[in-house]
């Protein structure tokens, strides 16, 4: 959420029959508005290959302030992520909030990471924003430095802390996934 009424989500996740089979898109939107107090629901398409969450938005795009969204873009046309991420980029560029377009900033994708025949969901968008810093997942990839530079410009008052996640991603997520709520048991 952008903190001012707009929420980003993905069709790949929330409209997947394994998640909300009894609800229509409109019913899901109504619940998001009621439970989260948002006014605008902004839909992306599909998630990245290897994401076991069916496309959680935190691997795709993130608000960095009310009007700025950072989104991952795959440059390799042969990669299965190329088309869905290009579609998400087009959607973001067409979106408006309070009558004006968002500023959309592209983050690169790291090179494909596979383990035991499974593609892992490596994404620079899965960063965690802390009070004085931003934890950036890195993957021993040349694009690590590019992602760090982009986030440094977007968060000038915070220190960007790149941390190697090549082993952590084997758990199918990075920092933002790790910081999600846990049930009380």
C-alpha positions in Angstrom: 0.0 0.0 0.0 1.2 3.5 -0.6 -0.1 4.7 2.8 -2.7 7.0 1.2 -5.4 4.7 -0.1 -3.8 2.8 -3.0 -3.0 -0.9 -2.9 -0.9 -3.0 -5.4 -1.7 -6.7 -5.8 -1.6 -9.3 -8.5 -4.1 -11.4 -10.4 -1.7 -14.3 -10.3 -2.0 -14.5 -6.5 -5.4 -13.2 -5.4 -7.4 -14.5 -8.4 -5.8 -17.9 -8.3 -8.5 -20.6 -7.8 -6.3 -22.2 -5.1 -6.6 -19.0 -2.9 -10.0 -17.5 -3.2 -12.2 -19.9 -5.2 -15.5 -18.7 -3.7 -14.8 -15.0 -4.4 -15.0 -12.9 -7.6 -12.6 -10.1 -8.3 -15.2 -7.6 -7.1 -15.7 -9.5 -3.8 -12.0 -9.6 -3.2 -11.7 -5.8 -3.9 -14.6 -5.2 -1.5 -12.9 -7.1 1.2 -9.6 -5.3 0.6 -11.3 -2.0 0.9 -13.2 -3.0 4.0 -10.4 -4.7 5.9 -7.5 -2.4 4.9 -9.2 0.9 4.4 -7.9 1.4 0.8 -9.8 3.1 -1.9 -7.9 2.1 -5.0 -7.0 -1.5 -6.0 -4.2 -1.6 -8.6 -3.9 -5.0 -10.3 -0.8 -6.5 -11.8 -0.8 -9.7 -13.8 1.3 -12.7 -13.2 4.3 -13.2 -10.9 7.8 -14.4 -11.5 8.7 -18.0 -12.3 9.5 -20.1 -9.3 7.4 -18.0 -6.9 5.4 -20.6 -4.8 3.0 -17.8 -3.7 1.5 -17.6 -7.2 2.8 -14.1 -7.6 2.9 -12.1 -4.4 3.3 -8.5 -5.3 6.4 -8.1 -3.1 8.5 -10.0 -5.7 7.1 -7.7 -8.5 6.5 -4.1 -7.5 6.7 -1.9 -4.4 5.6 1.5 -3.4 8.5 3.6 -2.3 6.3 6.6 -1.6 2.7 7.7 -2.4 3.4 8.3 -6.1 6.5 6.1 -6.9 6.5 2.4 -7.7 9.6 0.4 -8.3 9.1 -2.8 -10.4 11.3 -5.6 -11.6 11.9 -5.9 -15.3 13.6 -8.9 -17.1 15.7 -7.7 -20.0 16.4 -11.2 -21.4 13.7 -11.9 -24.0 14.3 -15.6 -23.8 13.6 -15.7 -20.0 10.1 -16.9 -19.0 9.8 -13.8 -16.8 10.3 -11.4 -19.7 6.7 -11.3 -21.0 4.8 -11.2 -17.7 7.1 -8.5 -16.3 6.8 -6.4 -19.5 3.0 -6.7 -19.1 3.2 -5.6 -15.5 5.4 -2.7 -16.5 2.8 -1.6 -19.1 0.0 -1.9 -16.6 1.9 0.2 -14.1 2.7 2.9 -16.7 -1.0 3.1 -17.6 -2.2 3.3 -13.9 -3.4 6.6 -12.5 -4.1 7.6 -8.9 -6.0 10.7 -8.0 -6.0 11.6 -11.7 -2.2 11.4 -12.2 0.1 8.7 -13.3 2.6 7.1 -11.0 6.3 7.4 -11.4 7.4 3.9 -12.3 11.1 3.0 -11.8 12.5 -0.2 -13.3 14.7 -2.6 -11.2 16.6 -5.3 -13.1 16.2 -8.9 -12.4 19.2 -11.0 -11.3 20.2 -13.9 -13.5 18.2 -17.1 -13.1 19.0 -19.2 -10.0 18.1 -22.9 -10.1 18.6 -25.5 -7.4 17.6 -29.1 -7.6 15.7 -28.5 -10.8 13.7 -25.7 -9.3 13.8 -22.0 -10.3 14.1 -19.9 -7.3 12.2 -16.6 -7.0 15.1 -14.2 -6.9 14.0 -10.6 -7.0 15.4 -7.3 -5.9 11.9 -6.1 -5.2 11.8 -8.3 -2.1 13.7 -5.6 -0.1 12.7 -4.6 3.5 12.4 -1.0 4.5 13.6 -0.3 8.1 13.7 2.9 10.0 17.2 3.9 8.9 18.0 1.4 6.2 16.8 -0.8 3.4 17.8 -4.5 3.4 18.4 -5.4 -0.2 18.6 -9.1 -1.3 21.6 -9.7 -3.5 22.5 -12.8 -5.5 26.2 -12.5 -6.5 25.1 -11.0 -9.8 26.3 -7.9 -11.7 22.8 -6.4 -11.3 23.2 -6.4 -7.5 25.1 -3.1 -7.9 22.5 -1.7 -10.3 19.7 -2.5 -7.9 21.6 -0.9 -5.0 22.2 2.3 -6.9 18.5 2.6 -7.9 17.3 2.1 -4.3 19.9 4.5 -3.0 18.4 7.2 -5.2 14.9 6.3 -4.1 15.7 6.2 -0.4 18.3 9.0 0.1 17.8 9.1 3.9 18.3 5.4 4.4 21.4 3.3 4.1 21.1 0.5 1.5 22.3 -2.7 3.1 23.0 -5.4 0.4 22.9 -8.9 1.8 23.7 -12.1 -0.1 20.5 -14.1 -0.4 21.7 -16.9 -2.7 21.1 -19.4 0.2 18.1 -17.7 1.7 16.2 -17.7 -1.5 16.3 -21.5 -1.4 13.5 -21.0 1.2 11.5 -19.3 -1.7 11.6 -15.8 -0.4 13.9 -13.0 0.8 13.7 -10.2 3.4 10.2 -8.8 2.8 8.8 -12.4 2.9 10.6 -13.1 6.1 9.2 -10.1 7.9 5.5 -11.1 7.3 3.2 -11.6 10.2 3.3 -14.9 12.1 0.2 -16.5 13.8 0.1 -16.5 17.6 -0.3 -20.3 17.4 
